[in-house]
Amino acid sequence: MNKPYLFCFLAIFSTALCINNGVGITPPMGFNTWNHFACDIDENLAISTMDKMISLGLSDVGYEYFNLDDCWMASERNAKGELVSDSKRFPSGLKYLSDYAHKNGLKFGAYECMGTETCQGYPGSYGHYAQDAQTFADWGLDYIKMDWCHTSDPELNPRLVYAELRDALNKTGRQIFFSICEWGEDSPYLWGKKTGNSWRTFLDIQCSWVSVEVCVDRLMEISKYAGEGGWNDPDMLEIGNGCLSHDEEVSHFALWSITAAPLIIGCDLNSIPDSSLEILKNTEMIAVNQDKGSVPGDCIYDLYPKQIWTRKLSDGSVAVVILNKNIFSLDFEITWEQIGLSCKTVSKLRDLVEHTTHTNVANGWTENGLKSHAVKMFRAYC
Ligand SMILES: *[C@@H]1O[C@H](CO)[C@@H](O)[C@H](O)[C@H]1NC(C)=O
């Protein structure tokens, strides 16, 4: 048993949290290169994407992190064993990019892997946790995503090694959002909050509606493990990548909002369709995602083809998402009692997709003809 594990073990009894780095108070919002660009990334893309985050108004509504995913590094460490960025694609280095982000009011993040190599075969952090944590801090990183490839030889225990990196990051003194990407294998929701600021709950999202459904289903009944400083992470957004219909993109965003998932954009901001941009900038849904002081939403009803997710918000209102998983339209009825409201009549029912308000609605709501893969998302006030 090594020291970080012992510390966590003791912390269970003292009820102290092991990670206490002051970040991730609400779910992170930002951009990551992987979903759209995979390894096809360079400095120009980083700069133009950061510029777009600002000019498209995304930074104004809360998207602050620009994160590079895999493939930013050179194929070898330097003579001192330090990570270095690829000299052709990132000639100015990551410190330059983080300075650029900070100068423009953004934050900057990157990717590494707990194993011997990254998923794409670049140098992994195994054997270099403390050294790499220092490199991340020296470069001014605000966010680090740590992946889980190449961890079977030697066989790594995620609870131990992620805690080791947490402590290494802490020692640098820099506040860095720590994103655990262990694909949900070792029930990270049970130990994630002590160790990181978010933890992936399943394998990588794919650009398809089926994958969106599968990823969000993994969040059922685990909302109670998340909250201020540590979040369930069903993976990054596929909105704007052309694989989902408009209704599916709205549903994707509604489900990620109500479950307090990280909102990390994964499309090409240089060519994002207006309709997708409008979804990502829905400030009423974002407000549900970013609600301070309440536990994330959870599924309260799951009988195919209907799902209902609710979140009690800190002002006493309740957010609700009703999802039609069918390939046909669906009629539905909900009651205020069913979604956890104590009043018989809702004084204000705000539709967060249509941006309309209904007042004094008694008993519940009936909707006819909710389209395939579409949602209704309301915020109800007693
Ligand atoms: C390091 O950990 C201590 C103890 O939990 C905490 O008070 C401090 O804020 C942490 N510092 C950083 C930079 O995470």
The ligand as a MOL file (V3000), in Angstrom:
LIG
                    3D

  0  0  0     0  0            999 V3000
M  V30 BEGIN CTAB
M  V30 COUNTS 14 14 0 0 0
M  V30 BEGIN ATOM
M  V30 1 C -3.1000 20.9040 -1.9810 0
M  V30 2 O -3.7850 20.1480 -0.9950 0
M  V30 3 C -4.1220 20.8770 0.1720 0
M  V30 4 C -4.7170 19.9040 1.1660 0
M  V30 5 O -5.8750 19.2930 0.6520 0
M  V30 6 C -5.0740 22.0070 -0.2020 0
M  V30 7 O -5.4020 22.7660 0.9300 0
M  V30 8 C -4.4380 22.8890 -1.2650 0
M  V30 9 O -5.3450 23.8830 -1.6890 0
M  V30 10 C -3.9970 22.0490 -2.4460 0
M  V30 11 N -3.3160 22.8910 -3.4220 0
M  V30 12 C -3.4900 22.8110 -4.7310 0
M  V30 13 C -2.7300 23.7530 -5.5670 0
M  V30 14 O -4.2350 22.0060 -5.2470 0
M  V30 END ATOM
M  V30 BEGIN BOND
M  V30 1 1 1 2
M  V30 2 1 1 10
M  V30 3 1 2 3
M  V30 4 1 3 4
M  V30 5 1 3 6
M  V30 6 1 4 5
M  V30 7 1 6 7
M  V30 8 1 6 8
M  V30 9 1 8 9
M  V30 10 1 8 10
M  V30 11 1 10 11
M  V30 12 1 11 12
M  V30 13 1 12 13
M  V30 14 2 12 14
M  V30 END BOND
M  V30 END CTAB
M  END
